[in-house]
Amino acid sequence: MKVLLTGAAGQLGQALLASAPQGLELLASSRSGGGDLLALDLSDPSACKAAVEEYRPDWVINAGAYTAVDKAESEPELAEAVNAGAPEALAAALKQRNGRLLQLSTDFVFNGRQGAPYRTDQPRDPLGVYGATKARGEEAVEAAFGGNGDGFILRTSWVMGPVGRNFALTMLRLHREKDELNVVADQVGCPSSTLNLASACWQAIQRRSEGIELPPVMHWSDAGAASWYDVAVAVGELGVELGLLKQTACVNPITTIDYPTPARRPAYSLLDCQGSRQDLDLKAEHWRSALRDVLKNVAH
């Protein structure tokens, strides 16, 4: 089986590379390439189409994305090209060659106004440019494959890993540098360890390749619920426990109004992952335990 991975230099991409099953041919790509990575610019639909035609993968894992939520508000064209144009081009090319697509997406396709976890079948209603472009990427995949079992959307939330740029690593740095931190406490979701998310991706591909039917949209995060404040506190506590920090900063809870940003964010974006965990035959791990595993893998 041949798999083309986009976004291989990112935090999820690196986790997917590290956990790739034995026996498959993995073609890893990033925007600029270099080293063992192929160059693939997701903002160029012709390049996406050409990559599928040249490499003829059985699967594409589209882990690459424009993820700068606030910056997307001032760069909507680029966010649109990467988050919507690339999956559309990849899906069209794959369908012509009977290939399959695993499209990574986000909790930000929802508006966050309900007080219960979002089901996979609920309507999309994003608040900002980032969520809107990811939603259009989902729609493009659905339009191309028509629910025929070859195009899958895997939504996730608050992705955090031991490498790259993410909230956990930022908080770890700020705990070292500052005595006091102000962190938003009225936005609720759940962290997703790149280690567990990568396992979910590979499990989806494995099960579908074995002929097991999977729903066209799945949800994956670690278990439980948290605010950004909760995660910031946990990073400090676990950082001390693991010897990454000498002491924690004092973390103060603040409201979204106290910390204005260019992009609006959903106040409650917890994903209902129960059915997807059953479909993937994977057990849940509480986010704090998963976060501990992430931090254990951070280089001192």
Steps between C-alpha positions, in 0.01 A plus 500: 500500500630844404409805710569864414516717812469878482616730778770257606710774661214602731430366846245240387702416191804420711290278727360319196851443366622367834209257537459380141422127481758263363467388143345804336664739257476846654564807284529795738465856374515854632467844343872551451619139499862432588669205664285193443188710432347567161404860421124552466345845522141448610405850385554384140215271385688398185791381717259294713350340188844435353623332820214250490555434130876455541514293820169311461441453873238263635437756775566866564506618861444874472651612830627827353293809565502875553450500878585858604149580621550873557727559201240338273277801555751713307607225254166348396613420144797293616294326769236421237755361256662268756197396706238476227678497165751228587249240625280574198791441260625192686151349518433553128831345399463206737148423384625466142752240614285320759717636780386586850530816707520559873433871552589649839257766616409699809250577775506858368246404232242541781382824660537382860161627612359171627574349838542138393771324299469536124393190308652411165170564320436850629498792253813707457480864609852645539570836662818610322706465184698199621190300592319607183786388275528165679123456465523560125780243487267249662223584253739451208594152623136407548409630155781307332444165666127518570527286811627200302742394775818632339505853640517545876494809718658471844426804717716569800561779752773685688784297350811483719822306450861496620626683190386792288287791615204443733339625818667248730852587386422871515375463858809296592719784375294767676511310830879521474508867404227661710376508856138555406281402204149606398319226309146482360274281713164531322583311181444126543616213282747214531869462416605239244843346537674463165616158622142375542369687197764339278394158629140580411600598146697182440223290654244655266714417198570148626135417569375643171774314311378181665153562357343630820243771430556832672277808511604787273543738796669406827601690812816451703636669810624379832239442771350748742452874468720798581539873465821659379553602864474136611759396243736781599482397866555134408804583285657674799425217741615226262803704398620509861421130547700405190795725579433738211430791736648604831177670600169605350376847428182617667221448243207741519167418332369774272206529258499514123400867525819563699714356220371631165633332185445567127307173459195397699530158657228253599425520871416129520641269233514162669470219245289191560756227431324198648371354174826564317702329772277195459534512120879519532514246785715734708471582868484852638781650705431793730650822366720556806656154470551554127651843568744340743614263224544795265712692751708189577610508136606867506875538470653655811 
